Amino acid sequence: MIELEGVPELIDPVMVAAFEGWNDAGDAASTAVAHLDREWKGEVFAALDAEDYYDFQVNRPTVFMENGVRKITWPTTRLSVVRVGGEKPRDLVLVRGIEPSMRWRSFCNEILGFAHELGVELVVVLGALLGDTPHTRPVPISGTTSDPDLARRMDLEETKYEGPTGIVGILQEACTHAGVPAVSLWAAVPHYVSQPPNPKATLALLNRLEDLIDVRIPLGELPEDARAWQVGVDQLAAEDSEVAEYVQTLEEARDTAELPEASGEAIAREFERYLRRRDGASGPPGGHATAEGSDGGPSYRRDGPGGRSRPSKPPRQEADQDGDESSEE
């Protein structure tokens, strides 16, 4: 039994989780939760025992000095709570950590124990994967769930994925079996510029989360960081004609595929977000999961063990014969 002392009774709580590692290309998802924690000054109320879930030879502890005293930070998962003010205040329970090395079922059961004790009404898990998507276009965000009723009610896709999964997929399924409504939001990060940070993908995840749970998220300097990131990648890509040509190919494929999606509904959604922000401006403020579309959409691949300092060469044609994977949650 989990006993929470010092945590007030929460208002319409939503749990938002992200984990570094295979599910977090460009650190986009974990950075999004860190942004929420920082902007709303989250207070940590629990941390999972690192000994139970982490291999310290894979995720090593770090040593640091504080007032002349050596201390150790252990890799773990921490939970904090933030209150979102406004006309309809609500609380967010933020879960941020590293994908566990072992005992995933016990890990998810412990997270669900906190969700039950806190009265969480919805779990949203954020993830990011590598994709054949151009950095010059809006970041594709997919929202999926295993619950058909939730998919219809919240305008989400009902997941049909089969294949390798990470802790995001395991946690979502654990929620479903426990009767807790759960959604995963995935950002597609350009595979040719996979090194973190990726503020553009982080911003896209936060915008989609804002729409999903109907709260206004203060973005701080994130929009400017996203613009600076794109300008920087533009400059790097322009230095190599082969890469620039490859990006143009991705742009043409994306524009052709999404031409029918330039609908009045999409335009209205963006306009509504603009109005919400304008009206509320004076108020308080390892490898990665990858996928390959089976319907002619963009394909996604697994990145190498290290990030790149500049856009990579476009993949050779035979690279497209790699094993199929699809966007997983």
NORUR-V583448 format. One record per residue. N is the residue number from 1. SS is DSSP state (H for helix, E for strand, L for the rest). OMEGA is omega in whole degrees, 0 to 359 (999 if undefined). NEAR is the number of other C-alpha atoms within 8 Angstrom. Layout:
# NORUR-V583448
n=N ss=SS omega=OMEGA near=NEAR
n=N ss=SS omega=OMEGA near=NEAR
This chain:
# NORUR-V583448
n=1 ss=L omega=179 near=3
n=2 ss=L omega=178 near=6
n=3 ss=L omega=182 near=5
n=4 ss=L omega=178 near=7
n=5 ss=L omega=178 near=4
n=6 ss=L omega=177 near=5
n=7 ss=L omega=182 near=6
n=8 ss=L omega=174 near=4
n=9 ss=L omega=188 near=5
n=10 ss=L omega=181 near=9
n=11 ss=L omega=177 near=7
n=12 ss=L omega=189 near=9
n=13 ss=L omega=173 near=14
n=14 ss=E omega=176 near=12
n=15 ss=E omega=178 near=14
n=16 ss=E omega=186 near=13
n=17 ss=E omega=173 near=12
n=18 ss=E omega=184 near=15
n=19 ss=E omega=176 near=15
n=20 ss=E omega=177 near=12
n=21 ss=L omega=188 near=11
n=22 ss=L omega=183 near=11
n=23 ss=L omega=195 near=14
n=24 ss=E omega=179 near=17
n=25 ss=H omega=180 near=19
n=26 ss=H omega=184 near=11
n=27 ss=H omega=187 near=12
n=28 ss=H omega=185 near=18
n=29 ss=H omega=181 near=16
n=30 ss=H omega=178 near=14
n=31 ss=H omega=179 near=9
n=32 ss=H omega=179 near=12
n=33 ss=H omega=177 near=14
n=34 ss=H omega=178 near=9
n=35 ss=H omega=178 near=8
n=36 ss=H omega=181 near=10
n=37 ss=H omega=182 near=12
n=38 ss=H omega=184 near=8
n=39 ss=H omega=182 near=9
n=40 ss=L omega=175 near=9
n=41 ss=L omega=180 near=7
n=42 ss=L omega=179 near=10
n=43 ss=E omega=180 near=7
n=44 ss=E omega=179 near=9
n=45 ss=E omega=180 near=11
n=46 ss=E omega=174 near=7
n=47 ss=E omega=179 near=9
n=48 ss=L omega=181 near=7
n=49 ss=L omega=183 near=7
n=50 ss=H omega=181 near=10
n=51 ss=H omega=186 near=6
n=52 ss=H omega=194 near=7
n=53 ss=H omega=188 near=12
n=54 ss=L omega=171 near=13
n=55 ss=L omega=187 near=10
n=56 ss=L omega=172 near=8
n=57 ss=L omega=176 near=5
n=58 ss=L omega=176 near=7
n=59 ss=L omega=189 near=8
n=60 ss=L omega=173 near=9
n=61 ss=L omega=179 near=9
n=62 ss=E omega=179 near=7
n=63 ss=E omega=177 near=8
n=64 ss=E omega=180 near=8
n=65 ss=E omega=176 near=8
n=66 ss=E omega=182 near=7
n=67 ss=L omega=178 near=4
n=68 ss=L omega=181 near=5
n=69 ss=E omega=178 near=6
n=70 ss=E omega=178 near=8
n=71 ss=E omega=183 near=8
n=72 ss=E omega=172 near=8
n=73 ss=E omega=182 near=8
n=74 ss=L omega=177 near=8
n=75 ss=L omega=181 near=12
n=76 ss=L omega=176 near=11
n=77 ss=L omega=183 near=11
n=78 ss=E omega=178 near=12
n=79 ss=E omega=177 near=12
n=80 ss=E omega=180 near=13
n=81 ss=E omega=178 near=12
n=82 ss=E omega=177 near=13
n=83 ss=E omega=178 near=9
n=84 ss=E omega=182 near=10
n=85 ss=L omega=181 near=8
n=86 ss=L omega=181 near=7
n=87 ss=L omega=179 near=4
n=88 ss=L omega=182 near=5
n=89 ss=L omega=174 near=9
n=90 ss=E omega=182 near=11
n=91 ss=E omega=173 near=13
n=92 ss=E omega=172 near=12
n=93 ss=E omega=185 near=12
n=94 ss=E omega=178 near=13
n=95 ss=E omega=182 near=13
n=96 ss=E omega=180 near=13
n=97 ss=E omega=181 near=12
n=98 ss=E omega=176 near=10
n=99 ss=L omega=184 near=10
n=100 ss=L omega=180 near=10
n=101 ss=L omega=187 near=9
n=102 ss=L omega=174 near=8
n=103 ss=L omega=184 near=9
n=104 ss=H omega=181 near=11
n=105 ss=H omega=178 near=8
n=106 ss=H omega=178 near=7
n=107 ss=H omega=181 near=10
n=108 ss=H omega=178 near=11
n=109 ss=H omega=179 near=9
n=110 ss=H omega=176 near=8
n=111 ss=H omega=180 near=8
n=112 ss=H omega=176 near=9
n=113 ss=H omega=176 near=10
n=114 ss=H omega=181 near=9
n=115 ss=H omega=180 near=10
n=116 ss=H omega=182 near=8
n=117 ss=H omega=182 near=10
n=118 ss=H omega=180 near=9
n=119 ss=L omega=181 near=9
n=120 ss=L omega=184 near=12
n=121 ss=L omega=182 near=10
n=122 ss=E omega=174 near=11
n=123 ss=E omega=177 near=14
n=124 ss=E omega=180 near=12
n=125 ss=E omega=181 near=13
n=126 ss=E omega=178 near=14
n=127 ss=E omega=177 near=17
n=128 ss=E omega=181 near=17
n=129 ss=E omega=181 near=17
n=130 ss=E omega=183 near=18
n=131 ss=E omega=173 near=14
n=132 ss=L omega=180 near=10
n=133 ss=L omega=182 near=14
n=134 ss=L omega=181 near=11
n=135 ss=L omega=184 near=10
n=136 ss=L omega=182 near=7
n=137 ss=L omega=176 near=7
n=138 ss=L omega=182 near=6
n=139 ss=L omega=177 near=12
n=140 ss=L omega=176 near=6
n=141 ss=E omega=176 near=11
n=142 ss=E omega=176 near=9
n=143 ss=E omega=185 near=10
n=144 ss=E omega=177 near=13
n=145 ss=E omega=175 near=15
n=146 ss=L omega=184 near=12
n=147 ss=L omega=182 near=10
n=148 ss=H omega=180 near=8
n=149 ss=H omega=179 near=6
n=150 ss=H omega=178 near=11
n=151 ss=H omega=180 near=14
n=152 ss=H omega=185 near=8
n=153 ss=H omega=186 near=7
n=154 ss=H omega=178 near=7
n=155 ss=L omega=180 near=7
n=156 ss=L omega=175 near=12
n=157 ss=E omega=173 near=9
n=158 ss=E omega=188 near=10
n=159 ss=L omega=176 near=9
n=160 ss=L omega=186 near=4
n=161 ss=L omega=171 near=8
n=162 ss=L omega=180 near=6
n=163 ss=L omega=181 near=7
n=164 ss=L omega=181 near=5
n=165 ss=L omega=178 near=10
n=166 ss=L omega=184 near=11
n=167 ss=H omega=177 near=11
n=168 ss=H omega=179 near=15
n=169 ss=H omega=181 near=10
n=170 ss=H omega=180 near=13
n=171 ss=H omega=180 near=9
n=172 ss=H omega=180 near=15
n=173 ss=H omega=177 near=9
n=174 ss=H omega=177 near=11
n=175 ss=H omega=181 near=13
n=176 ss=H omega=181 near=12
n=177 ss=H omega=179 near=7
n=178 ss=L omega=180 near=6
n=179 ss=L omega=178 near=6
n=180 ss=L omega=179 near=10
n=181 ss=L omega=184 near=11
n=182 ss=E omega=181 near=14
n=183 ss=E omega=170 near=13
n=184 ss=E omega=177 near=14
n=185 ss=E omega=183 near=15
n=186 ss=E omega=173 near=13
n=187 ss=E omega=176 near=15
n=188 ss=E omega=183 near=13
n=189 ss=E omega=179 near=17
n=190 ss=E omega=184 near=12
n=191 ss=H omega=183 near=12
n=192 ss=H omega=174 near=8
n=193 ss=H omega=191 near=12
n=194 ss=L omega=184 near=13
n=195 ss=L omega=178 near=11
n=196 ss=L omega=358 near=9
n=197 ss=L omega=174 near=7
n=198 ss=L omega=183 near=13
n=199 ss=H omega=180 near=12
n=200 ss=H omega=178 near=14
n=201 ss=H omega=177 near=12
n=202 ss=H omega=179 near=12
n=203 ss=H omega=180 near=13
n=204 ss=H omega=178 near=12
n=205 ss=H omega=181 near=16
n=206 ss=H omega=177 near=10
n=207 ss=H omega=179 near=9
n=208 ss=H omega=177 near=10
n=209 ss=H omega=179 near=10
n=210 ss=H omega=178 near=11
n=211 ss=H omega=186 near=8
n=212 ss=H omega=185 near=7
n=213 ss=H omega=173 near=6
n=214 ss=L omega=172 near=7
n=215 ss=L omega=176 near=7
n=216 ss=L omega=183 near=8
n=217 ss=L omega=175 near=9
n=218 ss=L omega=187 near=6
n=219 ss=L omega=178 near=7
n=220 ss=L omega=182 near=6
n=221 ss=L omega=185 near=6
n=222 ss=H omega=178 near=10
n=223 ss=H omega=179 near=11
n=224 ss=H omega=177 near=7
n=225 ss=H omega=180 near=10
n=226 ss=H omega=178 near=12
n=227 ss=H omega=180 near=9
n=228 ss=H omega=178 near=8
n=229 ss=H omega=182 near=11
n=230 ss=H omega=178 near=11
n=231 ss=H omega=180 near=8
n=232 ss=H omega=179 near=8
n=233 ss=H omega=175 near=12
n=234 ss=H omega=182 near=9
n=235 ss=H omega=179 near=8
n=236 ss=H omega=180 near=10
n=237 ss=H omega=182 near=12
n=238 ss=H omega=180 near=9
n=239 ss=L omega=182 near=7
n=240 ss=L omega=185 near=8
n=241 ss=H omega=181 near=8
n=242 ss=H omega=178 near=8
n=243 ss=H omega=180 near=13
n=244 ss=H omega=179 near=11
n=245 ss=H omega=179 near=8
n=246 ss=H omega=178 near=9
n=247 ss=H omega=179 near=9
n=248 ss=H omega=177 near=9
n=249 ss=H omega=178 near=8
n=250 ss=H omega=179 near=11
n=251 ss=H omega=182 near=12
n=252 ss=H omega=179 near=8
n=253 ss=H omega=180 near=8
n=254 ss=H omega=182 near=11
n=255 ss=H omega=179 near=8
n=256 ss=H omega=182 near=7
n=257 ss=H omega=187 near=8
n=258 ss=H omega=181 near=8
n=259 ss=H omega=179 near=7
n=260 ss=H omega=183 near=6
n=261 ss=H omega=179 near=6
n=262 ss=L omega=188 near=8
n=263 ss=L omega=176 near=7
n=264 ss=H omega=180 near=6
n=265 ss=H omega=180 near=6
n=266 ss=H omega=179 near=9
n=267 ss=H omega=180 near=9
n=268 ss=H omega=180 near=8
n=269 ss=H omega=179 near=8
n=270 ss=H omega=180 near=8
n=271 ss=H omega=178 near=8
n=272 ss=H omega=178 near=8
n=273 ss=H omega=179 near=8
n=274 ss=H omega=180 near=8
n=275 ss=H omega=179 near=8
n=276 ss=H omega=182 near=9
n=277 ss=H omega=180 near=9
n=278 ss=H omega=182 near=7
n=279 ss=H omega=182 near=7
n=280 ss=L omega=185 near=8
n=281 ss=L omega=183 near=7
n=282 ss=L omega=182 near=5
n=283 ss=L omega=179 near=6
n=284 ss=L omega=183 near=5
n=285 ss=L omega=999 near=6
n=286 ss=L omega=171 near=7
n=287 ss=L omega=182 near=10
n=288 ss=L omega=176 near=14
n=289 ss=L omega=181 near=17
n=290 ss=E omega=183 near=13
n=291 ss=L omega=174 near=16
n=292 ss=E omega=183 near=13
n=293 ss=L omega=179 near=12
n=294 ss=L omega=185 near=6
n=295 ss=L omega=179 near=4
n=296 ss=L omega=179 near=5
n=297 ss=L omega=182 near=8
n=298 ss=L omega=178 near=10
n=299 ss=E omega=183 near=9
n=300 ss=L omega=183 near=15
n=301 ss=L omega=178 near=12
n=302 ss=L omega=180 near=10
n=303 ss=L omega=179 near=10
n=304 ss=L omega=184 near=7
n=305 ss=L omega=181 near=6
n=306 ss=L omega=178 near=7
n=307 ss=L omega=179 near=8
n=308 ss=L omega=180 near=9
n=309 ss=L omega=178 near=6
n=310 ss=L omega=180 near=8
n=311 ss=L omega=180 near=11
n=312 ss=L omega=172 near=8
n=313 ss=L omega=177 near=7
n=314 ss=L omega=182 near=8
n=315 ss=L omega=177 near=5
n=316 ss=L omega=184 near=6
n=317 ss=H omega=184 near=5
n=318 ss=H omega=179 near=6
n=319 ss=H omega=180 near=7
n=320 ss=H omega=180 near=6
n=321 ss=H omega=178 near=5
n=322 ss=L omega=181 near=6
n=323 ss=L omega=181 near=4
n=324 ss=L omega=168 near=6
n=325 ss=L omega=178 near=12
n=326 ss=L omega=184 near=13
n=327 ss=L omega=186 near=11
n=328 ss=L omega=181 near=11
n=329 ss=L omega=999 near=14
